[in-house]
Amino acid sequence: MKITRILTIAAVLIGTAALPAAEDLKVIANPSFAESTISADELKGVFLLTKTSLHDGTHVEPVLLKGGAVHSSFLKEYLGKTDSALETYYRSLVFTGKASMPKILASDADVEAYVAKTKGAIGYVSASSTDAGVKALEVK
């Protein structure tokens, strides 16, 4: 019984250690964004599709990674959801006609390229990715 409990605790700790922290990712936006910061509440609203524009009137379009550690970390840190919970949430919005599915891309490079060319696009990538053609936003 004791060994099982120790192994369970170890597995949880190892699994948690494998997830990157919020500082291991960065939020990026199209260079047309006037601001260089975004509030955590605005960011959450953008990705939960309750906000289509920021406080300054800038139109926004969320762009998500398809999966992976950075995606899981972003969801946990900023949205408070798991991947499956977010997918269910999006499907309910689409089903009721309240929103369309956001753009979901496979890699950091794909997210950066899309955000760079799409006015109002906002996404997230690993902290080590380049900032080619995008603007890094500080989340407050």
N, C-alpha and C positions, 0 to 999 in steps of 0.2 A: 504494500500500500504506500509506504513512504517513498520507495523508489519510483513508483508511478507518478506520484505527486511531483517529485523533483524533476523527472523527465518532462512532465507537462509544463512546469514553470520554465525549464530550460528552452523548450520548444517555443514558448511564447516570447521569451526574451530574444532568442535568435531571430524569430520572425519579425519582431519589432525592430531589431537592429538593422535588418535588411532594407527597411523602408527609409528612403531619404527624408530628411527634415525639410521644412519650408525653405531653409537657406540653401538647399541643394537644387532649387528650381528658381526660375525667374519668370515674371509676368512680362509679356511683350505686347506692343501695340504697333499699329501702322504709324509711320513717321508723321502723319497728319494730326495726330493727337497733340493738342496744345499743352496739356498737363504732363508732368513727369511723375506724378503720384496718383494713386487711386485708393480710396478707402476700402477696407475689407468688406464693408456693407455694400458698397457699389459693385465691387467685384463679384460678390455672392449674387447680387441681383442680376447682373449681366449673365452669369452662367446658369442661373435658375430661370432665366428668360422672363423675369419680372420687370426688368429695365431694358429698354431699347435705346436709351440715351443717358448720358451722364448729366451731372448737375449743371454743366456748362452748355448743355444742348447737343453735344457731340453724339451722333448716331454710333451705336456699337453693335458688333456682331461677334459672338463668342466662337472660338475655335478650340477644339479639344484634341488631345492625343487619344489614340485608340485604346491604349492600355499601357501597362508597365508600371515601374516603381514611381516614376515622376508623376504620372497620372493619378495613381493611388494616393500619393502624398498630397497632391493638390486638392483632391476631393476631400480628404480627411481634414486638412488644415483650413481650407477656405470655404468649403461647402457643407462640411459635416455629414457627408454621405459616402456610402460605398459605391462601387461601380454599378452593381446590380440595382441598388436603390435609385441611383441617378437615372439609369436606363428606364426603370419603371416610371419614374417621375416624368421623364421626357415623353414616353409613350402615352401617358395619360393626358398630357397637354396636347399632343398631336391628335389623339383620338377625339378629344372634345373640341378640337378646332381652335384652341387658344394660342397655339404656337406651332412652328415648324421645327423639325430636328435641326440642331446646330451642326456645323461642319465638323466632321471627325476625321482626323488624318493620322497616318501610320507612324510618322517619325518627327523628330525635332526639326530636321531640314525641311520637311513638307510643311510643318506649321509655320516656320520662319518665312518660307517662300510665299505662302498664302497670305500671311499677315502683311508682309512687305508690299504686296501688290493690291491688297483690298482695303479701301478706305473704311475706317471704322472697325477693322478687325482687331480683336484682342485674344491672346492665347497665352500659353505657358510652355516652357521648355526647360531642359536641364540647365543648371547654372553654368555648366562648362560649354554650352553651345555658343556659336558665334552670334554676334548681333548684326549680321549682314542685312542691311536695309530695314531694320526694325528699331523700335525705341523701347528700351527696358523701362518698366514702370516700377516705382517703389510702392509697396502696399503698406498703408498706414492703418 
